[in-house]
């Protein structure tokens, strides 16, 4: 049986009435100038506390992506659970969310995996080497439509970003099931593998 993997993204179905988080800032209110590192698929070093202002007030969500950089923000309790499900794959960076007393964290994937299956993606475009753009370092792809990965290349990773296209945050079938059981609000799952036909449940809205 082929193991399935899922790209976790924002659930646009819950967007109406829910909050939208702005990009993280430092203790002085200045934009965090290394925000790109938070989605680079490697551990980060953050010395000072970070804050997330609200781009749009509304109902808090368990899983949120910041407005521009798609940085994942979750309550600390959920970050702890994910760290248990994916030991060694996750770093939780504390962040203060305006108006919230519950502690929150930026969820940082600390691993990248070379697993994109170019032939099975709908469309891929490659990026030309760019000088002076550290936020694009290591991004081989300019565009990936219909992302598909080769599950045989993933290994033991439970949560990771694919090498060359770190905009995607991928979780294993095990974590997908655990997040569904936890009824995490604000999250959407997009299957990025092609399992055998008999392995696709009609009850699973994430199945391709």
Buried (B, 14 or more C-beta within 10 A) or exposed (E): EEEBBBBBBBBEEBBEEBBBBBBBBBEEEEEBEBBBBBBBBBEBEBEEEBBBBBBEEBEBBBBBBBBEBBBBBBBBEBBEBBBEBBEEBBBBBEBBBEEBEEBBBBBBBBBBBEBBBEEBBEEBEEBEEEEEEEBBEBBBBEEBEEBBBBBEBBEEBBBBBBBBBBBBBBBBBEBBBBBBEBEBBBBBBBBBBBBEEEBBEEEBEBEE
